[in-house]
Amino acid sequence: MDELVLGLHTLDAISQNEGMKGIDIVYELNVTKGAISKVTKKLLAQGLIEKE
C-alpha cells in the first residue's frame, strides 16, 4: 500500500476509534507493525495525531 494512502487510512481508523493503539491499526488495516510505526511517526511530526 502506498505510504500516503496508508497515512490516510490510518487517520481514518484513528478518527473512528479514538485512543486506538498501533497494534489495533495493524490488525484493522492488515499491514505490518513497521509500516504503521513509520506512518504514525510522520503523522506525529506533522501534528496530525497526538500520542497519549
mmCIF file of the N, C-alpha and C atoms, coordinates in Angstrom:
data_MODEL
# 
_entry.id   MODEL 
# 
loop_
_atom_site.group_PDB 
_atom_site.id 
_atom_site.type_symbol 
_atom_site.label_atom_id 
_atom_site.label_alt_id 
_atom_site.label_comp_id 
_atom_site.label_asym_id 
_atom_site.label_entity_id 
_atom_site.label_seq_id 
_atom_site.pdbx_PDB_ins_code 
_atom_site.Cartn_x 
_atom_site.Cartn_y 
_atom_site.Cartn_z 
_atom_site.occupancy 
_atom_site.B_iso_or_equiv 
_atom_site.pdbx_formal_charge 
_atom_site.auth_seq_id 
_atom_site.auth_comp_id 
_atom_site.auth_asym_id 
_atom_site.auth_atom_id 
_atom_site.pdbx_PDB_model_num 
ATOM 1   N N  . MET A 1 1  ? 0.846   -1.170 0.000  1.00 0.00 ? 1  MET A N  1 
ATOM 2   C CA . MET A 1 1  ? 0.000   0.000  0.000  1.00 0.00 ? 1  MET A CA 1 
ATOM 3   C C  . MET A 1 1  ? 0.894   1.235  0.000  1.00 0.00 ? 1  MET A C  1 
ATOM 4   N N  . ASP A 1 2  ? 0.540   2.217  -0.791 1.00 0.00 ? 2  ASP A N  1 
ATOM 5   C CA . ASP A 1 2  ? 1.280   3.472  -0.874 1.00 0.00 ? 2  ASP A CA 1 
ATOM 6   C C  . ASP A 1 2  ? 1.290   4.161  0.493  1.00 0.00 ? 2  ASP A C  1 
ATOM 7   N N  . GLU A 1 3  ? 2.401   4.801  0.826  1.00 0.00 ? 3  GLU A N  1 
ATOM 8   C CA . GLU A 1 3  ? 2.553   5.424  2.148  1.00 0.00 ? 3  GLU A CA 1 
ATOM 9   C C  . GLU A 1 3  ? 1.529   6.527  2.393  1.00 0.00 ? 3  GLU A C  1 
ATOM 10  N N  . LEU A 1 4  ? 1.237   7.320  1.375  1.00 0.00 ? 4  LEU A N  1 
ATOM 11  C CA . LEU A 1 4  ? 0.238   8.384  1.521  1.00 0.00 ? 4  LEU A CA 1 
ATOM 12  C C  . LEU A 1 4  ? -1.138  7.789  1.789  1.00 0.00 ? 4  LEU A C  1 
ATOM 13  N N  . VAL A 1 5  ? -1.486  6.768  1.036  1.00 0.00 ? 5  VAL A N  1 
ATOM 14  C CA . VAL A 1 5  ? -2.782  6.103  1.217  1.00 0.00 ? 5  VAL A CA 1 
ATOM 15  C C  . VAL A 1 5  ? -2.856  5.469  2.604  1.00 0.00 ? 5  VAL A C  1 
ATOM 16  N N  . LEU A 1 6  ? -1.784  4.836  3.034  1.00 0.00 ? 6  LEU A N  1 
ATOM 17  C CA . LEU A 1 6  ? -1.745  4.229  4.359  1.00 0.00 ? 6  LEU A CA 1 
ATOM 18  C C  . LEU A 1 6  ? -1.927  5.297  5.438  1.00 0.00 ? 6  LEU A C  1 
ATOM 19  N N  . GLY A 1 7  ? -1.309  6.452  5.239  1.00 0.00 ? 7  GLY A N  1 
ATOM 20  C CA . GLY A 1 7  ? -1.465  7.550  6.190  1.00 0.00 ? 7  GLY A CA 1 
ATOM 21  C C  . GLY A 1 7  ? -2.914  8.001  6.299  1.00 0.00 ? 7  GLY A C  1 
ATOM 22  N N  . LEU A 1 8  ? -3.585  8.092  5.158  1.00 0.00 ? 8  LEU A N  1 
ATOM 23  C CA . LEU A 1 8  ? -4.991  8.491  5.147  1.00 0.00 ? 8  LEU A CA 1 
ATOM 24  C C  . LEU A 1 8  ? -5.872  7.437  5.813  1.00 0.00 ? 8  LEU A C  1 
ATOM 25  N N  . HIS A 1 9  ? -5.611  6.182  5.526  1.00 0.00 ? 9  HIS A N  1 
ATOM 26  C CA . HIS A 1 9  ? -6.368  5.102  6.156  1.00 0.00 ? 9  HIS A CA 1 
ATOM 27  C C  . HIS A 1 9  ? -6.122  5.078  7.670  1.00 0.00 ? 9  HIS A C  1 
ATOM 28  N N  . THR A 1 10 ? -4.892  5.358  8.064  1.00 0.00 ? 10 THR A N  1 
ATOM 29  C CA . THR A 1 10 ? -4.554  5.406  9.483  1.00 0.00 ? 10 THR A CA 1 
ATOM 30  C C  . THR A 1 10 ? -5.307  6.530  10.177 1.00 0.00 ? 10 THR A C  1 
ATOM 31  N N  . LEU A 1 11 ? -5.317  7.707  9.567  1.00 0.00 ? 11 LEU A N  1 
ATOM 32  C CA . LEU A 1 11 ? -6.067  8.825  10.137 1.00 0.00 ? 11 LEU A CA 1 
ATOM 33  C C  . LEU A 1 11 ? -7.557  8.493  10.251 1.00 0.00 ? 11 LEU A C  1 
ATOM 34  N N  . ASP A 1 12 ? -8.082  7.844  9.237  1.00 0.00 ? 12 ASP A N  1 
ATOM 35  C CA . ASP A 1 12 ? -9.491  7.458  9.250  1.00 0.00 ? 12 ASP A CA 1 
ATOM 36  C C  . ASP A 1 12 ? -9.776  6.481  10.387 1.00 0.00 ? 12 ASP A C  1 
ATOM 37  N N  . ALA A 1 13 ? -8.913  5.479  10.536 1.00 0.00 ? 13 ALA A N  1 
ATOM 38  C CA . ALA A 1 13 ? -9.108  4.481  11.596 1.00 0.00 ? 13 ALA A CA 1 
ATOM 39  C C  . ALA A 1 13 ? -9.049  5.133  12.973 1.00 0.00 ? 13 ALA A C  1 
ATOM 40  N N  . ILE A 1 14 ? -8.099  6.041  13.156 1.00 0.00 ? 14 ILE A N  1 
ATOM 41  C CA . ILE A 1 14 ? -7.955  6.726  14.447 1.00 0.00 ? 14 ILE A CA 1 
ATOM 42  C C  . ILE A 1 14 ? -9.157  7.620  14.720 1.00 0.00 ? 14 ILE A C  1 
ATOM 43  N N  . SER A 1 15 ? -9.656  8.295  13.686 1.00 0.00 ? 15 SER A N  1 
ATOM 44  C CA . SER A 1 15 ? -10.800 9.200  13.886 1.00 0.00 ? 15 SER A CA 1 
ATOM 45  C C  . SER A 1 15 ? -12.058 8.435  14.278 1.00 0.00 ? 15 SER A C  1 
ATOM 46  N N  . GLN A 1 16 ? -12.174 7.198  13.830 1.00 0.00 ? 16 GLN A N  1 
ATOM 47  C CA . GLN A 1 16 ? -13.339 6.384  14.152 1.00 0.00 ? 16 GLN A CA 1 
ATOM 48  C C  . GLN A 1 16 ? -13.195 5.679  15.498 1.00 0.00 ? 16 GLN A C  1 
ATOM 49  N N  . ASN A 1 17 ? -11.965 5.552  15.981 1.00 0.00 ? 17 ASN A N  1 
ATOM 50  C CA . ASN A 1 17 ? -11.699 4.823  17.227 1.00 0.00 ? 17 ASN A CA 1 
ATOM 51  C C  . ASN A 1 17 ? -10.664 5.584  18.050 1.00 0.00 ? 17 ASN A C  1 
ATOM 52  N N  . GLU A 1 18 ? -11.074 6.673  18.651 1.00 0.00 ? 18 GLU A N  1 
ATOM 53  C CA . GLU A 1 18 ? -10.139 7.493  19.421 1.00 0.00 ? 18 GLU A CA 1 
ATOM 54  C C  . GLU A 1 18 ? -9.460  6.656  20.497 1.00 0.00 ? 18 GLU A C  1 
ATOM 55  N N  . GLY A 1 19 ? -8.171  6.841  20.648 1.00 0.00 ? 19 GLY A N  1 
ATOM 56  C CA . GLY A 1 19 ? -7.399  6.078  21.620 1.00 0.00 ? 19 GLY A CA 1 
ATOM 57  C C  . GLY A 1 19 ? -6.880  4.765  21.064 1.00 0.00 ? 19 GLY A C  1 
ATOM 58  N N  . MET A 1 20 ? -7.043  4.568  19.784 1.00 0.00 ? 20 MET A N  1 
ATOM 59  C CA . MET A 1 20 ? -6.602  3.331  19.130 1.00 0.00 ? 20 MET A CA 1 
ATOM 60  C C  . MET A 1 20 ? -5.081  3.200  19.228 1.00 0.00 ? 20 MET A C  1 
ATOM 61  N N  . LYS A 1 21 ? -4.620  2.007  19.522 1.00 0.00 ? 21 LYS A N  1 
ATOM 62  C CA . LYS A 1 21 ? -3.182  1.744  19.612 1.00 0.00 ? 21 LYS A CA 1 
ATOM 63  C C  . LYS A 1 21 ? -2.654  1.263  18.268 1.00 0.00 ? 21 LYS A C  1 
ATOM 64  N N  . GLY A 1 22 ? -1.344  1.343  18.116 1.00 0.00 ? 22 GLY A N  1 
ATOM 65  C CA . GLY A 1 22 ? -0.706  0.923  16.872 1.00 0.00 ? 22 GLY A CA 1 
ATOM 66  C C  . GLY A 1 22 ? -1.040  -0.498 16.474 1.00 0.00 ? 22 GLY A C  1 
ATOM 67  N N  . ILE A 1 23 ? -1.052  -1.401 17.435 1.00 0.00 ? 23 ILE A N  1 
ATOM 68  C CA . ILE A 1 23 ? -1.327  -2.808 17.122 1.00 0.00 ? 23 ILE A CA 1 
ATOM 69  C C  . ILE A 1 23 ? -2.759  -2.976 16.630 1.00 0.00 ? 23 ILE A C  1 
ATOM 70  N N  . ASP A 1 24 ? -3.675  -2.149 17.142 1.00 0.00 ? 24 ASP A N  1 
ATOM 71  C CA . ASP A 1 24 ? -5.057  -2.189 16.670 1.00 0.00 ? 24 ASP A CA 1 
ATOM 72  C C  . ASP A 1 24 ? -5.139  -1.759 15.202 1.00 0.00 ? 24 ASP A C  1 
ATOM 73  N N  . ILE A 1 25 ? -4.345  -0.755 14.855 1.00 0.00 ? 25 ILE A N  1 
ATOM 74  C CA . ILE A 1 25 ? -4.319  -0.271 13.469 1.00 0.00 ? 25 ILE A CA 1 
ATOM 75  C C  . ILE A 1 25 ? -3.737  -1.343 12.551 1.00 0.00 ? 25 ILE A C  1 
ATOM 76  N N  . VAL A 1 26 ? -2.716  -2.037 13.026 1.00 0.00 ? 26 VAL A N  1 
ATOM 77  C CA . VAL A 1 26 ? -2.102  -3.124 12.251 1.00 0.00 ? 26 VAL A CA 1 
ATOM 78  C C  . VAL A 1 26 ? -3.171  -4.148 11.862 1.00 0.00 ? 26 VAL A C  1 
ATOM 79  N N  . TYR A 1 27 ? -3.956  -4.573 12.837 1.00 0.00 ? 27 TYR A N  1 
ATOM 80  C CA . TYR A 1 27 ? -4.991  -5.577 12.560 1.00 0.00 ? 27 TYR A CA 1 
ATOM 81  C C  . TYR A 1 27 ? -6.124  -5.001 11.715 1.00 0.00 ? 27 TYR A C  1 
ATOM 82  N N  . GLU A 1 28 ? -6.499  -3.758 11.985 1.00 0.00 ? 28 GLU A N  1 
ATOM 83  C CA . GLU A 1 28 ? -7.594  -3.111 11.246 1.00 0.00 ? 28 GLU A CA 1 
ATOM 84  C C  . GLU A 1 28 ? -7.260  -2.959 9.763  1.00 0.00 ? 28 GLU A C  1 
ATOM 85  N N  . LEU A 1 29 ? -6.012  -2.559 9.476  1.00 0.00 ? 29 LEU A N  1 
ATOM 86  C CA . LEU A 1 29 ? -5.629  -2.280 8.088  1.00 0.00 ? 29 LEU A CA 1 
ATOM 87  C C  . LEU A 1 29 ? -4.861  -3.427 7.430  1.00 0.00 ? 29 LEU A C  1 
ATOM 88  N N  . ASN A 1 30 ? -4.551  -4.454 8.224  1.00 0.00 ? 30 ASN A N  1 
ATOM 89  C CA . ASN A 1 30 ? -3.830  -5.623 7.709  1.00 0.00 ? 30 ASN A CA 1 
ATOM 90  C C  . ASN A 1 30 ? -2.485  -5.236 7.080  1.00 0.00 ? 30 ASN A C  1 
ATOM 91  N N  . VAL A 1 31 ? -1.700  -4.502 7.859  1.00 0.00 ? 31 VAL A N  1 
ATOM 92  C CA . VAL A 1 31 ? -0.355  -4.084 7.432  1.00 0.00 ? 31 VAL A CA 1 
ATOM 93  C C  . VAL A 1 31 ? 0.640   -4.458 8.530  1.00 0.00 ? 31 VAL A C  1 
ATOM 94  N N  . THR A 1 32 ? 1.922   -4.264 8.259  1.00 0.00 ? 32 THR A N  1 
ATOM 95  C CA . THR A 1 32 ? 2.951   -4.627 9.233  1.00 0.00 ? 32 THR A CA 1 
ATOM 96  C C  . THR A 1 32 ? 3.085   -3.571 10.328 1.00 0.00 ? 32 THR A C  1 
ATOM 97  N N  . LYS A 1 33 ? 3.651   -3.995 11.454 1.00 0.00 ? 33 LYS A N  1 
ATOM 98  C CA . LYS A 1 33 ? 3.921   -3.071 12.557 1.00 0.00 ? 33 LYS A CA 1 
ATOM 99  C C  . LYS A 1 33 ? 4.884   -1.974 12.106 1.00 0.00 ? 33 LYS A C  1 
ATOM 100 N N  . GLY A 1 34 ? 5.871   -2.358 11.307 1.00 0.00 ? 34 GLY A N  1 
ATOM 101 C CA . GLY A 1 34 ? 6.854   -1.395 10.819 1.00 0.00 ? 34 GLY A CA 1 
ATOM 102 C C  . GLY A 1 34 ? 6.227   -0.307 9.967  1.00 0.00 ? 34 GLY A C  1 
ATOM 103 N N  . ALA A 1 35 ? 5.273   -0.700 9.130  1.00 0.00 ? 35 ALA A N  1 
ATOM 104 C CA . ALA A 1 35 ? 4.598   0.272  8.265  1.00 0.00 ? 35 ALA A CA 1 
ATOM 105 C C  . ALA A 1 35 ? 3.808   1.272  9.100  1.00 0.00 ? 35 ALA A C  1 
ATOM 106 N N  . ILE A 1 36 ? 3.096   0.783  10.106 1.00 0.00 ? 36 ILE A N  1 
ATOM 107 C CA . ILE A 1 36 ? 2.306   1.678  10.956 1.00 0.00 ? 36 ILE A CA 1 
ATOM 108 C C  . ILE A 1 36 ? 3.224   2.569  11.789 1.00 0.00 ? 36 ILE A C  1 
ATOM 109 N N  . SER A 1 37 ? 4.314   2.014  12.266 1.00 0.00 ? 37 SER A N  1 
ATOM 110 C CA . SER A 1 37 ? 5.270   2.802  13.043 1.00 0.00 ? 37 SER A CA 1 
ATOM 111 C C  . SER A 1 37 ? 5.809   3.967  12.216 1.00 0.00 ? 37 SER A C  1 
ATOM 112 N N  . LYS A 1 38 ? 6.180   3.683  11.006 1.00 0.00 ? 38 LYS A N  1 
ATOM 113 C CA . LYS A 1 38 ? 6.737   4.703  10.107 1.00 0.00 ? 38 LYS A CA 1 
ATOM 114 C C  . LYS A 1 38 ? 5.700   5.790  9.810  1.00 0.00 ? 38 LYS A C  1 
ATOM 115 N N  . VAL A 1 39 ? 4.490   5.366  9.506  1.00 0.00 ? 39 VAL A N  1 
ATOM 116 C CA . VAL A 1 39 ? 3.434   6.323  9.163  1.00 0.00 ? 39 VAL A CA 1 
ATOM 117 C C  . VAL A 1 39 ? 3.036   7.157  10.371 1.00 0.00 ? 39 VAL A C  1 
ATOM 118 N N  . THR A 1 40 ? 2.892   6.527  11.535 1.00 0.00 ? 40 THR A N  1 
ATOM 119 C CA . THR A 1 40 ? 2.478   7.290  12.714 1.00 0.00 ? 40 THR A CA 1 
ATOM 120 C C  . THR A 1 40 ? 3.556   8.287  13.149 1.00 0.00 ? 40 THR A C  1 
ATOM 121 N N  . LYS A 1 41 ? 4.820   7.946  12.958 1.00 0.00 ? 41 LYS A N  1 
ATOM 122 C CA . LYS A 1 41 ? 5.891   8.912  13.263 1.00 0.00 ? 41 LYS A CA 1 
ATOM 123 C C  . LYS A 1 41 ? 5.758   10.142 12.391 1.00 0.00 ? 41 LYS A C  1 
ATOM 124 N N  . LYS A 1 42 ? 5.449   9.944  11.114 1.00 0.00 ? 42 LYS A N  1 
ATOM 125 C CA . LYS A 1 42 ? 5.276   11.083 10.205 1.00 0.00 ? 42 LYS A CA 1 
ATOM 126 C C  . LYS A 1 42 ? 4.042   11.902 10.573 1.00 0.00 ? 42 LYS A C  1 
ATOM 127 N N  . LEU A 1 43 ? 2.961   11.216 10.917 1.00 0.00 ? 43 LEU A N  1 
ATOM 128 C CA . LEU A 1 43 ? 1.742   11.926 11.302 1.00 0.00 ? 43 LEU A CA 1 
ATOM 129 C C  . LEU A 1 43 ? 1.944   12.713 12.585 1.00 0.00 ? 43 LEU A C  1 
ATOM 130 N N  . LEU A 1 44 ? 2.702   12.152 13.531 1.00 0.00 ? 44 LEU A N  1 
ATOM 131 C CA . LEU A 1 44 ? 3.040   12.872 14.770 1.00 0.00 ? 44 LEU A CA 1 
ATOM 132 C C  . LEU A 1 44 ? 3.878   14.109 14.461 1.00 0.00 ? 44 LEU A C  1 
ATOM 133 N N  . ALA A 1 45 ? 4.870   13.971 13.607 1.00 0.00 ? 45 ALA A N  1 
ATOM 134 C CA . ALA A 1 45 ? 5.748   15.079 13.249 1.00 0.00 ? 45 ALA A CA 1 
ATOM 135 C C  . ALA A 1 45 ? 4.984   16.204 12.558 1.00 0.00 ? 45 ALA A C  1 
ATOM 136 N N  . GLN A 1 46 ? 3.946   15.837 11.813 1.00 0.00 ? 46 GLN A N  1 
ATOM 137 C CA . GLN A 1 46 ? 3.136   16.829 11.106 1.00 0.00 ? 46 GLN A CA 1 
ATOM 138 C C  . GLN A 1 46 ? 2.039   17.411 11.983 1.00 0.00 ? 46 GLN A C  1 
ATOM 139 N N  . GLY A 1 47 ? 1.919   16.904 13.194 1.00 0.00 ? 47 GLY A N  1 
ATOM 140 C CA . GLY A 1 47 ? 0.910   17.407 14.122 1.00 0.00 ? 47 GLY A CA 1 
ATOM 141 C C  . GLY A 1 47 ? -0.502  16.929 13.817 1.00 0.00 ? 47 GLY A C  1 
ATOM 142 N N  . LEU A 1 48 ? -0.620  15.870 13.037 1.00 0.00 ? 48 LEU A N  1 
ATOM 143 C CA . LEU A 1 48 ? -1.942  15.362 12.657 1.00 0.00 ? 48 LEU A CA 1 
ATOM 144 C C  . LEU A 1 48 ? -2.532  14.412 13.682 1.00 0.00 ? 48 LEU A C  1 
ATOM 145 N N  . ILE A 1 49 ? -1.661  13.802 14.499 1.00 0.00 ? 49 ILE A N  1 
ATOM 146 C CA . ILE A 1 49 ? -2.115  12.946 15.587 1.00 0.00 ? 49 ILE A CA 1 
ATOM 147 C C  . ILE A 1 49 ? -1.318  13.299 16.840 1.00 0.00 ? 49 ILE A C  1 
ATOM 148 N N  . GLU A 1 50 ? -1.841  12.894 17.979 1.00 0.00 ? 50 GLU A N  1 
ATOM 149 C CA . GLU A 1 50 ? -1.144  13.110 19.249 1.00 0.00 ? 50 GLU A CA 1 
ATOM 150 C C  . GLU A 1 50 ? -0.964  11.774 19.937 1.00 0.00 ? 50 GLU A C  1 
ATOM 151 N N  . LYS A 1 51 ? 0.126   11.657 20.658 1.00 0.00 ? 51 LYS A N  1 
ATOM 152 C CA . LYS A 1 51 ? 0.398   10.452 21.423 1.00 0.00 ? 51 LYS A CA 1 
ATOM 153 C C  . LYS A 1 51 ? -0.121  10.634 22.838 1.00 0.00 ? 51 LYS A C  1 
ATOM 154 N N  . GLU A 1 52 ? -0.811  9.615  23.349 1.00 0.00 ? 52 GLU A N  1 
ATOM 155 C CA . GLU A 1 52 ? -1.345  9.707  24.710 1.00 0.00 ? 52 GLU A CA 1 
ATOM 156 C C  . GLU A 1 52 ? -0.347  9.217  25.724 1.00 0.00 ? 52 GLU A C  1 
# 
